[in-house]
Amino acid sequence: MGNIFEVQGRIRTLAKLYSGQEFKVRGISFSQWAFNNYDPSGGGWHAHAMIEANSLEECGEKFQKDLLELTDRIAFVSQCYTACESEPYMITPRNENPQNLFFYCHTSNRKATGLGFGKTEQEALVKLEEYEVRGNAFRLLREAINAPWFYTRFSMLVAALEAMAGENEFGDKIVRNKKYIRDVILKDVALEKDIFTFQDGLRNQVLHGKWIDENRHANKDYISMIFLAIKKYFASHHDVTLNDKIINPMRNPSENFEIWRGWLKPMDTSEKLELREIWELSKRFFRHRQDENASEFTQKFEILIEPPKQF
């Protein structure tokens, strides 16, 4: 028999759960995070589960998998914006844990930093007027930059590649110019195969609604690789040079999360641990670390330097 872990997480959504509408699916209980009549967003949902697992890692993977799949379905059923990625969560072992230690993931959506639109950018914009447009590439690139999530960004970037390459006639069919994408834009045979190979290429899996093959496609930053190749293509073939010293290009006003993970020890081991309260305290603490000694967060919790080995 494994350990019993209590898990609490958060979902961002415009859907509201009024009093008495709490429910449970797959062993996860959902309730309103907070409710304010003056807040049309509803404040999100609180997710709670008791999970039996052999380790904290196994517990976290199971909870995140179920929560992500349910979040996909909640978005459809509620017809509202819904997301659980980059949200806070905490896991508390309930066996042999007299100190009430818990693993905590703090997240904070920080404001995006803007970028200057100076001489380099203005010259590039004017130079683009000379570009021979084959397809709707720049609308697709804008959609990719404005979207915060992987699936949308990837789909739009791949469509932009095809728009830039144009089409070829192949017998009685019109097909994308695969050779131009591979040899001229991407200049990377392996990357082109990873994206466009029939059946197990990432484009096929994403656009045909298949599960992504994690063994093949995990740990590859397709978004950065494609976008960098597009920038290099415009620089080398159309004399349109973008600033290549920018950190974190494709900047977006949302989904700019700072994340901290670690073990915490409550000063009062008998106190009930609520993710809502801990997240509010930790937001103030991580925002104003210079006031660490006076922080209510550090008065309530000790940050453990060495993680406990028994979990």
C-alpha angles and dihedrals in degrees: 000000000000131000123283114238127192111214129192125184142163136236124199110218143143089223114104130216108204122204111294094021096097113131144177130227126172089357092302116120118211127202137157112284092214133330129217122171088215094053110079091189093070092226098257133270135287117227121201132180142162109220131186112215141148094239143009090252092055090047092050093049093051094047094047092047094051093041093050093049091047091047089056090053095043090055090055097043095044093041086220139116105276130173139159100177115114093011125136121264139168134203121202120189109224099194121078094349106126092159091056091232115181140185113237133192113198120196131183126184102221125197117266120247115232125230128228120252099211139149095305093052094043092051090049091051092052091046091054088066086075093053114113104231114219098172143351092293100143095050088052092047090051091051089050093050094045095048117088100200134076101236094053095042094048094047093050094046092050090049089049090053090053092046091051093048097047125205138294130209112241109184106300092342133085112218136176117272095254094172092055092051092048102040105027109028107026097023087195120106094190093049091048090052092048090053105035108027110127115259101352099041113110094242091056093047095048100041095041094050097248128145111267113249100240092190091060104031106031119110094023117118096214094168095057093040094052095042092049091050090051092051092049091048093055091046095050101036104030104024090241106141121190125193105275095188095071116122113219101007120195088054118196131192091231138044094042097141131181111203133196125181129187150115121284132195119206115229087217105047092191095058116112110246114228120181092210093060096039092051093051091050094046092049090060092043097051091042093054107028091157087073092053096129092053095041118125086215094062090043089059102034139036116214107226115225093197117044116231111261099209094075 
